[in-house]
Amino acid sequence: MKTVRMERPANPLAYAIRLGLTGTLLLAIGGTALAQEPPDADEAAKKKSASSTEVTELEGISVLGTRSSARSATDSAVPIDIIGGPELHNQGSTDVLDQLRVLIPSFNVSTIPIDDAATLVRPANLRGLPPDNTLILVNGKRRHRSAVITFLGHGLSDGSQGVDLSVFPSMALEQVEVLRDGAAAQYGSDAIAGVINFSLKEMREGGAVEGFAGEYFEGDGFTQQYDAQIGLPMGSDGYATLTAEYRKADATSRSVQRDDAALAIAAGYPEVPDPAQIWGSPEIKDDTKFVANLGWNGENLKIYAFGNIAERKTDGGFYYRHPIFRAGVYSNDGGETLLVGSPSGASCPVVPLVDGDGNLLPYSAVSAAVSALPGDCFSFLELFPGGFTPRFGGTMKDLGVTGGVKGTWGGDIHWDLSASYGRNEIDFIMYNTVNASLGPDQPAGFFFRPGGNEQVERNVNFDLSKSFDRINLAAGAELRKESFEVSAGDTASTAIGPLTEQGFSIGSNGFPGFNPITAGKNSRDNWAVYVDAESQVTDQWLVAGAVRHEDYDDFGGTTNWKLTSRYDFNSGFAIRGAFSTGFRAPTPGQANVSQVTTAFIDGELRDTATLPPTNPIAAFYGAEPLTPEESRNASLGLVWSGDNWLLTADWYRIQVEDRIARSTDFTLTEEDREALVAAGNPQAASLSRVGFFVNDFDTTTTGLDLVGSLRTDHFGGDTTYALAINWNNTNVDDFTPGIISEARVKKLEDSLPKTKGYFSISHQHGMWHVNGRLNYYGSFYEDHLDSDVVSAADGGLPIYGGSAFTVDLETGLDFDSGLYLRFGVENLFDKVPGKNPWGGVAGAEYPVHTPYGFNGGFYYARVGYNF
């Protein structure tokens, strides 16, 4: 593989603008970089193509983390991972989340087989913190959040509302920069764990087309993807880069038969699925993405615009509904007798399900009793004699547009004015399920639309910067408006049917629709101002600082600051460090979400509700308006470098106070209801349990990143070695036992591996290349099925997974004609986690939140053409 050592540019600002990583207000990082070589003008198309296998060690040319001129990796005062577009694109994973997972040691994401809305937008964790603690930028501009609040996030991500990173085709990316340092004082809310910046390609000519196909060793999960990209000129020095992608992925299954389903089969119940419940990657249908990056350069002015449109349909499994034991559908007394109802309210005979000794009666006996029921009596055994497994999914639509103009005043004052609009919309579906309260009167195809969520954000930014002899000053302002809307489900998904008072459950079973009472929109406005200064005090000593104030119309203002410094002892060794305060504002969704599930409890129709913390009923149980999560972030690092090698070591400590989580459920007593109704809260009359979001617990996360690279001429070609290791540990310092459970604390501290890393070798010899990567994942803990109990003796389902190595390998050819071929394998030795000791409970063959997945080896081929 050809490796080019870049000299530090004479004009780093102009170079950074060529890379498309900045406005005139530069956003900088430094760190180890394996990225694509910046092209000469007449070679732009081919060199910037996503198929390029050239890997270049850029000396930190990046624009994230500082508002001074772009710096090289060895000059930076804060740590970063810089991943070139080809390195990200050319691997077996097609989802950007999975592509980042194997390249950034502190970045974790799970398969998420059955976790409600989290299967549509998977939560990802940087440095052991939830998704909404990482700020996402595109071309240096804030990215809007997804519409999914992750109610089921395996403890660590519970209640989070992060950005959907899967909407970008990796072919569109010039590089991805990951700032591993707190940066809320520079960029605002969310930047507690760090910042990820997606830099889009700038091309005036050329392009590429590509096809991809792959499948797991098990013979399932077949994936196909097609990409196309073209660069067009706009004027004498402008560009228009357009990228489109289409992807489909079949579902996978790593399941065993559930014990209770096996009991039903043994009792003769027909049509019991085998396996009754599927654990695997959901099916991805019609995943389409389009990205445009446009720019026009004048003498002292640049006009730019970029944006994306994406749509994805997901179809996944759900929990099996047993034909004997499922409450609210088949039986309400634990499987002693069948749940039988009458739409007219007529009295129906009792149908036993067990004999006098408590043994299951054979289906033939139960079926005969059901057949003998009076005509007005009904049981779901008539529709689903073997039980049923709902299917859950939906459609995600995403739109983001940013436009702006930037330039210079007087030759040395840089300014940047921009505006952006972003919308993420989720529409849920449920099918192969029932609204049990409707009895036999079910919708066509047993299909339900439970409603959806929509997140909309608008931003306006104005930034200024000016350089003096040894000082760079910057200032800016931001206006932001965001809203979160819940749309009601269809009638069938929310209906309170005629069998409700006879004990049949209400709403689409598994995911009840949002009822009209909980539907609605909530908005929030905020503004921010900041100042930033950086000084090269001496040739060896750099000092930088930033202060930012933000004001929100729902909870007030917050001021944060950051101080950064670096000292170079000589040309090959330096020490760097930073200390900052930070915050994450609660989202409008978290502050206002209302979700009510209705069931027949103790002979009465009752609701279990998640209510806004400002709701008087929630306040009765101690809820208070949400306030920002607050953080203190310290880091200290060392940098060693030579002509062809680089090594960095960075320690960090992140303390977060008042983290936001959903409370436990509080049970309303009859006295509580009477007091609340008397105080003017009639909704309390139907409530049985109440929960809400709350600022409750504090954590400290400590970690160490080791990153290194070495370029050689080994094996008769150009060979690059790279190493990246992360050690990360989180402790829960304080929490309220009545609000946060011990099981949640255990998941926060131990669910992610404390050590994760990789060692890679990239070799190029002429037109042929080969890349190999050894990945390591430390041990992990899983609270299987979110049992919310730590000990197996107390009814919990703990899994302690061991550490693991996996191997990825790719080889390929690049022909002079522009044709290229790639063949590769991810997880070459088909490593899967140890068997799930609780597999019979719900049918999962392996732990479902294994950090390296449970699908096993995956082989793939890629063919493309650069023009």
N, C-alpha and C positions, 0 to 999 in steps of 0.2 A: 504494500500500500504506500503510495507516495505521501510523504510527510514533509511539509514545508515549514521552516522556521521563519516566523514573521518578524521583521524589524519593527521597532516602535515607530509609528507614523509621525511625520513631521507636523501634520495637522490632524490631531486625533478627533477634533470636532467634525471636520469634513468627512473623515473616515467613518465615524460613528453614524453620521447622517446617511452615508452610502449604504451602511448595513441596515438602515431602516429601524434602528433601535431607539430612536430618540426624537424628541422635539428639540428646539433650541434650548429648552430647559432640560439638561441631561439628567438621566436617571441612572446611576452607575452602580455596578458591583465589580468586584475583582475576584479571581479565584482560578482554580484549575480548569482548563478548557480543552475539550476535544471537540472541535467544530470544523465546519467547512471552510476551505480557503476562500477569502474574498476574491471575487473575479476581476479580471481586467474587463473594460467595457465591451470589447468585441468578443469576449468569451463568456459573457454573463449567463446566457441561457444554459449552456452545457454545464458550466461549473456550479450553477445554483440548482441544477436539477436534483430532485429528491433521490434519484437513482445513483448519484455520484458516490463513489466509495472512498474518495479522498478524505482523509482525516487529518486535520491540521491542529497543532497545538497553538492556539492563539494566546498571546501573552496578556490575557485578561482584558482584551478589548471588549468592553461592556459598558452599559450606560444605566445600570441600576444601582441605587444605593448612595449616590452622590449627585450633586448638581453642579459639579465642576466638569472639566473636560474628561472625556473617556480615559480610563486608565487601563494599564496592562494587568494581567493576573498577578504578577510578582510585585506590582506597585500598590495593590488594593489594600484598603484598611479593614475590610470585612470579607468573610468567606462566601464563596459561591460555587455552585456547580453550573457549568455551561455545557449544554448538550447540543451538538450540531444537528441540523435537520436530517442529514443522511443517517447519522448514528441512531436517531430516534426512529426513523421510518423503516430502516432495513433490519427488521427482526420479525419473529413469528407473530407477535401480538399485533392486532390491528386497532385496538382501543388505546388512545393516548394515555389513559390511566395505567394500563398494564405495561405500556412502553416505559413510562416513568418509573414504575415500581422496581424494575430490574436495573435501572441506571442511577437512581438516587437512593442511597442506603437508608436515609431517614424517612423515606416516603413509603407508606403502606396502604394497600387497598385489598379488600377481600372479594370473593366471587359473589357473595350475597345471593344465595339461592331462594330463600323465602323470608323476606323482611319487609313486606308491604311495599310502600313507595320507594324504599331504598333499592329495590331491584331495578327501578327505572333510572335513578340517578344515584350511582354508588358513592358512598362517602369515602374520602381519602384523607389520610392523616400524615402530616408533616411534623417530625420531631415529637411524636407522641401526643399531639394536641388535636382537637376536633377540626373538621373541615373548615368551619367558618372562622378559625384562628389563623388562616393563611390567606393573604391578600393575593388576588389574581389580577394581572395586568395583561393587556394586549397592546403591543407597540407602545408600552409605557402608560397606557390609559386604563383606569379601573374597569373591571369586567362586572357585569350584573350577576346576581345570585340566581340559583335555580328556584323553582317554585315548590320544591320538595322540602318539607320539614321532616327530618328523619326521626320519627317516633321510636322506631326499633333500629338502634345503631350499635348493637353489641356493647352497650355500656359506654364506651369511649365517645361515640358519635350521637348518643341519644339526644334528641331535641335540637340537633344542629341544622343549619340551613346554609349549605355551601354552594360553590359554583359548579356547574356541570362542565367538566373539562373534556368530555367526550364529543363535543360538537365541532372540534377542529380536525380536519384531515391533516395528518402529519406531513404530507407532501407540501402543504402550504407554509410550513414553518422553516424559517432560516435558522433559528436556534431557539432553545429554551434556557432561560437563566433562572436559577434558584438561589435567592438570597437567603442564606442561613443565619439570619440575625433579626431581632426585633426592629421594626421600622415604622411603627405607628406615628412617631413624631414627624416622619417625612411624608408618609402617604395616607395616614388616617386609619380609621377603624379596620379591624381584622388582621393587621400585620403583626400579630403577637408571635406566632411560630416562624414567620418569614414571609417572603414574597416570591411568587413565580410569575415571570414575564414571558409571554409568548411573542416572539418577534417574527413577523410575516416577511416573506420573500419580496424583493423588488426586482422585477425583470422587465426589460424593454423588448426582448425578443426571445425566440426559441420556446421550448416547452417540452412536455413529456406525456406519454400515455403508458399505462401500466395495468397489468392484471395479476391478481394474487389468488391462490387457492391453498387451503390447508385443512388438516383433519387430525383429531386425536388418535393415539395408538389404539384406543378402544373401538374405533370405527364410527364415532359420533362427532357431533360438533362441527360438521363440515362448514367451512367459512369461505366465502368468495368476496372479493373486493376489486373494484375498478376505479382507477384514478385518471384524471386528465388535468393538464396544466398548460397555460399559454401566457407568454409575456408580450405585451403590445406597447408600442411607443405612444406617448402623449406629448405632442410638441417636440421641440428639439432636445429636451432633457427630462421629460416626464415618463411615467411608466404606468402600466395597468397590468397587474398580475392576477389572473383568474384561476381558481383551483376548484375542481368538483370531485366528489367521491360518492360511490354507491357501495353499500355493504349488506350482506345477509349472513347470518350465522345460525345454524341449527342448534337445537337444545342438546344438552348432555344429561346423562343420568348416572349417578354413583349411589345407587340405592339398594337396600335389602327389604325384604317383606317385613312389615310391622307385625309385632307379636299379636296385637289385638285383631288385625286382619286375618292372620293365620287361624286364630280361634274361630272367627266367623266362617272361614272356609271349612274348618274341621266340623262345624255344626251344620254344614250343608248349604250355607247361604250362597246363592248364585251371583255371578257377575261382580265378584270382589276383584278389583284390579290387582295385578301382580307385576310390579310392586304397587301397593295402594297409594304410596306417596313418592313423588319424584324429587330427589335432591340433585341439582345440577345447575349449570349455566342456563338462564332463560333463553328462549328463542328470540333472535333479533331480526325484525322484518323491515325491509325497505328503509334502511338507515342511509339517508341522503344528506350531504353536506356541500355547501358552496361558500367559498371565501373570496372576497375581492380586496385588493390592496392597490390604491391609486395615489398618484402624486404628480404634481407639476411644479417644476423649479423655475423661478425667475431670478433676477439678479440679486435681490435682497429679500426674496419672499418665496415661501413654499406653501402651496395649497395641497392638502392631503385628505384622504378619506379611506376608510376601510370598514369592513363589516362582514357578517355571515348570516346565512339562513340554513337551518338544519331541522330535520324531522326524523324521528325514530319511533318505531313501534316495538313494544316488548310484550312477550307472552310467556308467563312463568307458572310454576306449580304453586300449590297451596297445601294446607293440612287436610288430611283425609277425614271425612265424616263417617264414623262407624255406624253400621245399621242397628246396633244394639245400645251402645253407650252414649251416643252423641246427644247432649242435652239440648233442649229446645227444638229438636228435629225428630229424634227417634224415641227418646226416653228421658223423663225428668226425675227418675228415682234411682239413677245409677245402673240401669239395665235390668231392674226387677220386672217392670211391666212396660209394654209398648205405649208410646204417646199416641193417643187416638183422639181426634177432634171431629166436631160437627159444625159446618158453617151456619146451620140454623140454630145451633145451641142445644140440639137434642142430646139426651143421655146415651152414651155408648158403652158397650161391654168392656170389661177389663181383659186385656190380652197378656197373659204371663209370658215372660221371656226366659225364666229359669224354673227348674223343678223345686220340689220341697227341700232338696239338699243344696240348693244354690248352683247347680250345674246348668249350663246353657241348654235350653230345649232345642232339638233339631229344627232346622228351618221348615221342614215339612209340617211339623205340628203348629208352628207359629203361622205359617202361610195358610193353613187350613182355617185357623181362627180368624185371620184377616179376611179370607174369602167369605166367611160367614157373617161378617159385620153387616149391620143394616145399611141400606143404600145411602143414607145421609152421613155415615161415619167414614172417616178418612185416616189413613196412615201413609207416611212416606215410603213404607216398604212396598207400596203399590207402584211407586214411580222408580225408586232406586233400591231394589231388594238387596244389593250388595254394598250399599253405602255409595258415597260419591266424593270426588276430589275436585274442589273448585279450581278454576284457572283465574289467575290475576294478571293484569297487564295494563297497557295504556299507550297513549300517544304523547310523545314529547315534541313540542315545537319551540324553536329558539330563534330569536332575531336580535342582532346587535349591529348598530351603525354608529360610527364616530367620524366626525369631520372637523377640520380646523385649518387655521392659517398661522404661519409662524415666520419670523424674519428677524431683522436687526434694525436698530435705531443708532445712527451715528457710528455704525461699524463695530461697536463693542457692547451694545445692550441687546441681549437676545430676548425675544418675547414669543409667547405661544398661547393662542386662544383656541379653545376646542369645545365641542359639545357632543354628547353621546346619548343614545337611546337604546335601552335593552329590554327585551321581554322574553320570559320563559314561561311556557304554559304546559300544564300536565292535565290530560283528560284520562281518567281511570276507567277500566272495564272489568267486569266480573262475568264469567259464564260457567256453565256446568255446575251451577249452584242454585239455591232457592231463597225466596223470602218465605220462610216456613209459615208465617202468620197468614199467608194467602191461601194455604192449603193446596188443592189441585189447580187453582187458577193462577198458573205461573206464566211469565212472559214468554213469547215465542223463542225457542231455542235455549231457554233458561239463561237469557242474556240480560245483563244489567249495566247501566251507566251510573256509577255512584257519584258523579260530579268531578270536580277538578280544582286545581289551584293555578293562580297566575301571579307572577312577580314582575313588576315593571319598575325600571329605574331611569332617571334622567339626570345627567351631570353637565355642568358648565365649569370650565377651568380657565384661569388666566395666570400665566407664570412669567416671571422676569428673572434674568440673571445678568451679572456684569463681573468681568474679571479685572483685577488690578494687578500690581506687580507680583505679589505673593498671596493675594487674597481673592477668593471668589465669593460673591454675595448673591443670594437668590431670595425671592419672595413670591408669594402667590395667594390666590383665593379660589375657593370652590363652592359651588351651590349644588345641592343634590336633593332630589325628591324621589321617594320610592313608595310603592304601594304593594299590598298583598291582598289578593282577592280569593275567596272561596266561592265556587259556584255550586248550586244545589244539584243533587242527583235526580234521576228520573223518578217517576211516581213509584214504580215497582221496587226500586232500591231503598225507598224510605217508607213505604206504606205500612200502616198499622192495620193488618188484615183482620178478617172476622174470627180467626183462631187465636188471636193474641191472648185473650183472657182465659184461654184453655191451656196456656203454657207454651205456645209455639213462639219461637224467636222472631224478632222484627228486623226488617231490612235485609239487604242482600247478604247472605250468610258468609261470614269471613271478612267482609269489608263493607259495612252498612253505608248507604249513601249519605251525603251531607244533606241534612234537612233544611228547609227554607229559613228556619230560625237562626241556624249557625252560618248560613251563607251571608256574604257581604264583603265590603272592601274597607281596608284601613290604610291610611297614608301617613307619611312623615316627611317633614322638611328639615334640612340642616344646612349650615354654612360653616366654612372653615377658612382660616388664614394661617400662614406659616412664614417663618423666616429661616434662612439656612446660610451658614457661613463655613468656609473651608480655607485654611491657611497653611501654606508650606512655610512653616516658621523658619526652618533652615533647610539645607539640601537633604538632611537626613530625617527631619522631624515634621510630620504632618498632623494637624489638629483640625477637627471638624465638629460642628454642633448644629442642632436644629431645634426649633420650638414650634409647636403647632397647637392652635386652639380650635375646637369644634363646638358648635352649639346646636342642640337638637330641640325641636319644639315639644317633644314629649317628656324628656327628663332633664333638660338643661345642658350645661356646658362641661367640657373637660379640657385640660391643658396638659400636654405631654412634651417631653424633651429627650434629646439624645446627644451624647458626647462620644466621639470616636477619635482614636489616635493611632499613629504608627511611627515606629522608629527603625530606620535602616542602619544596622551596625556596619555593613559593607554591602557590596553589590550582590552578595549571595545569601545574606541572612538578615531577617527582620522580625520584629515583634509587633503585634497589632492587638487592639482591644477596643471594646465599646461598652457603654452602659446606657440604658434607656428605660424610660417608662412607656407604657402602652395601654391600649384599651380596645375593647370590642363592644360596639353598641348592640344591644338587643335588637333583633330585626322586628319590623312591624308584624310579621307573622308570629314570632314568638310572643310578642307583647299582647297580641289580640286574638290569637287562634282560639276557636271554640269548636269543639267536636263532641257530639253527644251520641252515645250508643244506647239503644233502648232494649230492655228485656223484661220478661215477666219474672219478678223476684218475690218470693214469699207470698204468693197469691195476689200480688199487685203489679201493675205496670210501672216500672221504675227506669230512670235514666242514670247512666254513668257518664260523667261529663269531664272534659278538659276545658276549663274556663279561663278567660283572661285574668291575670292577677289583680286587675282593677275592678273586676266584677264583685259586687257586694257579697255574694255567696262565697266566693273564694276568699275575700277579705275576712269573713267570719271565721275562717280556719287559719288565719295568719298570713294570707298572701299580701304582698306589698308591690307597688309598681316596680318594674324591673329597672335596674341601673346597669351601667356598663361593667363588664369584666375589666379588672385593672391588673396590669402586669409590671414586673420589673425584670429586665433582661440584661444579663452580663455575659460578656464573652472575652476570651483571651486566646490569642493564636500565635503560632510561629510559622515562618515561611523560609524554606531553603530552596535555592534554585541554582542551576548551572546552565551550560550551553544547551544541553539536551535532556535535562531532567528537572522535575519540580516536585516538592514535597511540602504539604501544609498539615498542621495539626491545630485544631480549634476546639477549645473547651467552652461550654455554655451552661448557663443556669437561668431558668425561666420560672419565676414565681407568679402565679395567677390567683387573684383573690376574687371572691364573689362570682365564681363560675355559675353559669346558667344551666339548670336542669329541670326536668319535670319532677314534681313532687310525688310522693306516694299518694294513694287514694285515701281520702277521709270518708268514713261512713256517717251519713246523716241519721241522727236519732230522731224519734218523733218529736221530742222537745225542740231539737234544732230546727226542724221544718216549721213548727208552729211559730217559733221566734222569728225566723226569716220571713215567713209569709206576713206576719204581723208588721214587720218592718218595711213592707212594700216590695217583697221579692216573690211573686207568685210562682216563678219557675221552680222554686225549692220544693213545692208540693209534690213534684213528680221525680225528684232526684233521690238516688240511693247512695251514690258515691261521687266524690268531687276530687279532681286533681288540677294542678296549675303549674306554670313555669315559675321558678323562684331562683334568686341569687343565693346559693347555699354553701358551696364548699370551696376550699382553697387547695391548691396543689403546688408542688415544686418539681420541676423537670430538670434533670442534670444530664449532660451528655458530652460526648467527645467525637469529633469527626477527624479521620485521617484520610488524606487524599494525595495520591502521587502518580506521576507518569514518567516514563523513560522511553526515549527514541533511540533506536539502534539500526545497524545494517545486518542483523542476525539472519541466518538461513538464506543468505544470498539475495535478500531483498530489503525493503523498508519494513521494519518491525517496531511496533509501539506496544509497550506494556503499561497497563493502568491498574491502579488499586484504589478502592474506596471502601472505608469501613465506618460504621456508625455504632456507637454505644449510647443507649438512651434509657433513662430510668425515671419513672414518675412516682412520687409519693403524695398521698392525700393527707394534708396537714390538719385539716379541720372540716367537720361536717356535722349536720344535725341528724342524729339517728332516726328521728321520726319522719324526716324528709328524704334522706338518701340512705339506702340499705347497705349493709355490710357486703352483700353480693355485688352491688354497684361499685363499691370501693375496690374490691378484689379485681373486677374487670378493668377499672381505670389503671390500676397499678401493674397488672400482669398479662393483659390480653395480647399485647404486642411483644414480639421478640425484643429482648434488651440489646442484642447484638445482631447486626445485619450488614452484609457487605458483598463485594465481588472483586475478582481478579480477572482481567481480560488481556488477551493478546490479539493484536491485529497485524496481519502480514500481507504485503502486496508484492507481487513479482510479475512485472509486465502487466498483461491484461487479466491476470488471475489473482484472486485474493481469498483469504480464509480468516475468519474471526472466531475466536473461542472465548467463552466466559464461564468462570466458575462462581456460582452464587452460594452464599451461606446465609442461613436463617437460624437464629437462636430458638430456644425453647419458648413455648407460649402456653397460656391458660385459656380455656374456653368454658364458659357457663352454658352448657349445651341446652338449647331451646329456651334460653333466658329464664331458667327456672327460678332465679332470684334467691337462691339458697346456696351457700358456699359448700356445705358438707353433704356428702351422699347419705350419711346417717340421718340427716334431717330432711331428706327428700330432694336434695339437689342432684344435679347431673354434671359434676366437675370432670373436665378432661385436661390432663397435663401432657401436652404434646412435646415431643423431643425436637432437638435441633436437626437440621438437614442440609445437605449439599445438593445442588442441581447443576447441570451442565448444559449450556447452549452452544450450538455450533452452526456456522454458516459458511458457505463457499460460493463463489460466483465468477463470472467472466464478463468483461466489458469490451465490446468490439468497437473498432474505429468507426464503424457505420452508425453508431449510436445505439445499437441493440445491446441489451444486457440481460443476463440470466442470474438468478439467485436460487439456491437450494439450502434449506436449513432445517434444524430440529431444535425446538425448545424442550428442555427437560429430557435430554438425550437418553438417560438411563431410566426413564419412566418412574421417577420418584413420587410416591404418594405417602401421605401421613399414615401413622399406625391406625388400625381399625378402631372405630368408635365403640367404646365399651357399652354404650347405651343405644346401640344401633336398632335394637328391637322396639324401642319406645316409640320412635317416629320414623324409622326407616332410613336414616342417614348412615351410609357405610363408613364414612370418614367424618372427622370433625369438620364442621361446615365453615369455620372462619380461619382455616389454616392459612398462614401468611403467604405461602407459595402456591396455594390452590390445591384442589383435590382431583383435578381432571386427568393428571398424568402427562405423558409425553405428547408433543404436537409436532407434526412435520408439515413443511410447506414449500411452495415454489412460487417464484415471482419472475415475471417476464415483462420487459418494458422497452421503450424506445425514446431516446432523446433526439430532438430535432432543433 
